Amino acid sequence: MFPRLLPALMAGLFVGLAAGQAHAGLFDDEEARLRINEMRNEFNGRVSKLESGARAQLELADQIELLKTEIARLRGENEVLSNDLANAIKRQKDFYVDLDNRLRKLEPHADAAAAAPQPATAAPAAAPAAAVAPPVTAADPAAESRDYEAALTQLRGGKYKEAATGFIGFIRRHPGSSFQPSAHFWAASSLYQLKDNAAAAEYYAKVANQWPDDNRAPDALLGLASAQQAQGDAKAATRSLERLAAKYPSSSAAQIARQRLKK
């Protein structure tokens, strides 16, 4: 009987072993799939990090380029401003040098006018009592020279506010004086130094318009152009320079005007 059961036992044992191996194989495949999924997730995570890092680097590169462009623009503006400042300083220096030279040339004339003897005036004839005329203030050349020289001294000392007050006062007190063109010119120059460009332009223009044959008329037009430019009216300044160059072509002021018009 045992020999007959042996084949059946062997068959059962074989089936059991096969089932165990199949189960082990299924277990190994599931574990492999889990591991593959873990690796895939890990790989995807690393790729995402790399992509995020790459995007951040690109954004940083863009920002750097923008900063470079902005720096280049600021450098350009700085160069322009530096050049404008240098030109302004040069014009200011030239103005002071020219002003000093003109003041030195003017000194002998002012001294001579102050020292010139004044002609004696005859006593007026007595008028009838019924025809008494209102008093008339006679011109006082000595007072003119004194007031003019006092304002000029303030200007030489760089006291532009006091000089402007002195010249404007002279203009009002001595309306018929031969110093009127010069007083207007130096009043304008003092006001220009005080940066009262509107008032300076008014006095410069009066010299150029009211006394066009005076030797200060060309310089008055040049000063007028400077005051207009300082007010931001470039077109008016250009017109004044063109007028100067056309009306007084051989003057030193016209040479400066032509140089400015070329810029």
Order of alpha helices (4+ residues) and beta strands (2+ residues): alpha-alpha-alpha-alpha-alpha-alpha-alpha-alpha
